[in-house]
Each structure stands twice: as structure tokens, then as C-alpha cells.
Amino acid sequence: MLIVEDEPNQQFFFKDMFEEYFKEIKVAGSANEAREILKTFTPDIMLLDLKMGPFDDRSGLELLAELRGKGSKIDVIITSAVDDPEDINEANRLGIRKYLMKPFNMDRLRDEVYQYLKEIGREVKRYE
């Protein structure tokens, strides 16, 4: 799993939430950092913040477009505070798994990741 999130508290929370279900979880604080990680790591699934902080010159949407342009089929769940219909439509066109608006119910995220794990045949204990 790759978590691309500019908020350190969210990074920690997401990693803690899913670490027992993935052999390896990497965390990136920006789209540029994620791009570097993806040169040597292919995640099962990616949690991708759509808009990063002011120190990132790339958006999550640009990173997603770049990945899809290279033929990447990584399952992507967008987590975003941005409610822009154009961004949502573009993310869907690029083939995301889900677009979750922040703040969102963590059970929705857990359910989406759990469903993904079931689809790839990984037997896991359901989140309680």
C-alpha cells in the first residue's frame, strides 16, 4: 500500500489502520515524493490525497494521470477535501476505485479497502 497524504496525522492514522493487512506500507507526504517511491515500489493499492500542501508543485490528480499514462493499473482511492465536479469527473475518467470526500467516515474507507482485499483473494478478518 502507498499512502500519499500531506497531513502527518492522517499519514500515521491510515498506516496504523491498515498495517496488519499489507506486507509493506510506504508513506509519501507529496505527489513528488510518491513519484520517487513508485520508481522502486509497486503498491497493491494507493490512498491518494487530491490536493497537497503548498510545497508540492504537483497534485494527486496529476500524479494519477501520469501513472495511467504509463499504463499503471494500481487501484486508487482518492481522499480529498476538494468538492470540485471537474476533478471528480477527471479522477473517475482516469479509473479510480473510489472518491471519498474529507471528512469521511473511516468505516467507508475500511470497507473499501476490505472489499479490495476480498477481490484480490486475500483472506482477512473483517474490520470491527
C-alpha positions as CSV (number, residue, x, y, z in Angstrom):
1,M,0.0,0.0,0.0
2,L,1.1,3.5,-0.7
3,I,-0.4,6.4,1.3
4,V,0.0,9.8,-0.3
5,E,-1.1,12.4,2.2
6,D,0.4,15.7,3.2
7,E,-1.1,15.7,6.7
8,P,1.3,13.8,9.1
9,N,-1.6,12.9,11.5
10,Q,-3.6,11.4,8.6
11,Q,-0.5,9.5,7.4
12,F,0.0,7.9,10.8
13,F,-3.7,7.1,11.2
14,F,-4.0,5.5,7.8
15,K,-0.8,3.5,8.2
16,D,-1.8,2.3,11.6
17,M,-5.3,1.4,10.4
18,F,-4.0,-0.9,7.6
19,E,-0.6,-2.2,8.6
20,E,-1.8,-5.7,9.6
21,Y,-3.3,-6.2,6.2
22,F,-0.4,-5.2,3.9
23,K,3.1,-6.7,3.9
24,E,4.6,-3.3,3.2
25,I,3.1,0.2,3.5
26,K,5.0,3.3,2.3
27,V,4.0,6.8,3.0
28,A,4.6,9.9,0.9
29,G,3.9,13.5,2.0
30,S,3.7,14.8,-1.5
31,A,3.0,13.8,-5.1
32,N,6.7,14.3,-5.9
33,E,7.7,12.0,-3.0
34,A,5.2,9.4,-4.2
35,R,6.6,9.6,-7.7
36,E,10.1,8.8,-6.3
37,I,8.7,5.9,-4.2
38,L,6.9,4.5,-7.2
39,K,10.2,4.1,-9.1
40,T,11.1,1.2,-6.9
41,F,7.8,0.1,-5.2
42,T,4.6,-1.1,-6.8
43,P,1.8,-1.0,-4.2
44,D,-1.3,-3.2,-4.1
45,I,-3.5,-0.1,-3.6
46,M,-2.9,3.6,-3.1
47,L,-4.7,6.2,-0.9
48,L,-4.1,9.4,-2.7
49,D,-4.9,12.9,-1.5
50,L,-6.0,15.0,-4.4
51,K,-4.6,18.4,-3.3
52,M,-1.3,18.5,-1.4
53,G,0.1,21.4,0.6
54,P,1.7,24.5,-0.8
55,F,5.2,22.9,-1.0
56,D,4.1,20.4,-3.7
57,D,4.1,21.5,-7.2
58,R,2.0,18.6,-8.4
59,S,-1.5,17.5,-7.5
60,G,-2.6,14.0,-6.8
61,L,-4.7,14.2,-9.9
62,E,-1.5,15.0,-12.0
63,L,0.2,12.0,-10.4
64,L,-2.7,9.8,-11.2
65,A,-2.8,11.0,-14.8
66,E,1.0,10.3,-15.1
67,L,0.6,6.8,-13.7
68,R,-2.3,6.0,-16.0
69,G,-0.3,7.4,-19.0
70,K,2.4,4.8,-18.2
71,G,-0.2,2.0,-18.1
72,S,-0.4,1.6,-14.3
73,K,-3.4,-0.3,-13.1
74,I,-2.8,0.4,-9.4
75,D,-6.2,0.6,-7.6
76,V,-6.5,4.2,-6.3
77,I,-8.8,5.6,-3.6
78,I,-8.9,9.4,-3.7
79,T,-9.2,11.1,-0.3
80,S,-9.9,14.8,-0.7
81,A,-11.4,17.9,0.9
82,V,-12.0,19.2,-2.6
83,D,-15.5,19.0,-3.9
84,D,-14.8,20.1,-7.5
85,P,-17.0,18.2,-10.0
86,E,-14.4,18.6,-12.7
87,D,-11.7,17.0,-10.5
88,I,-14.1,14.2,-9.5
89,N,-15.0,13.5,-13.2
90,E,-11.4,13.5,-14.2
91,A,-10.4,11.2,-11.4
92,N,-13.2,8.8,-12.4
93,R,-12.2,9.0,-16.1
94,L,-8.7,8.0,-15.0
95,G,-10.1,4.9,-13.4
96,I,-10.1,5.3,-9.7
97,R,-11.7,2.9,-7.3
98,K,-13.4,5.5,-5.1
99,Y,-13.5,9.2,-4.4
100,L,-14.0,9.9,-0.7
101,M,-14.7,13.4,0.5
102,K,-13.0,14.6,3.7
103,P,-14.1,14.5,6.3
104,F,-15.4,11.0,5.7
105,N,-16.5,8.2,7.9
106,M,-13.5,5.9,8.4
107,D,-15.7,2.9,8.1
108,R,-16.3,3.8,4.5
109,L,-12.5,3.7,3.8
110,R,-12.1,0.5,5.8
111,D,-15.0,-1.1,3.8
112,E,-13.5,-0.1,0.5
113,V,-10.0,-1.5,1.4
114,Y,-11.6,-4.6,2.8
115,Q,-13.6,-5.1,-0.5
116,Y,-10.4,-4.6,-2.5
117,L,-8.6,-7.3,-0.4
118,K,-11.5,-9.7,-0.9
119,E,-11.4,-9.1,-4.7
120,I,-7.7,-10.0,-4.9
121,G,-8.3,-13.1,-2.9
122,R,-6.7,-12.1,0.3
123,E,-8.5,-13.6,3.3
124,V,-8.6,-11.0,6.1
125,K,-10.6,-10.6,9.2
126,R,-13.3,-8.1,8.7
127,Y,-12.8,-4.8,10.5
128,E,-14.8,-4.4,13.6
